[in-house]
Amino acid sequence: MLLVSLKLSFVSGAPIPSIDDAVATVQSNVAPFQPLITAAKEAVEQTDLGKAVKEGIDHFFEGMPVFMNALDAVGDLHPFIGGASISIHVCMQGDW
């Protein structure tokens, strides 16, 4: 739906909606799909692959404090690396 809207906007010359409008459109239309999403999530969580992926992600994030501390130490050496360090911190914390 959003892609069609973007294509029509591009062809018609109308302004492309902002990212906030796009997110609001997706969020307002998610309700009909919520039971399907929940069922799929529960089904995947029951499989060995789903459990292995979850354990892998959990293990990855357990090591993140060590990585972030090392990145901070390296970031003190150069402004560019410091900027990258801040960006990674923001992404990892979900403060965006």
Secondary structure, DSSP 8 states (H G I E B T S, - for coil): -HHHHHHHHHHHT-----HHHHHHHHHHT-GGGHHHHHHHHHHHHHSHHHHHHHHHHHHHHHTHHHHHHHHHHHHTT-HHHHHHHHHHHHHHHT--
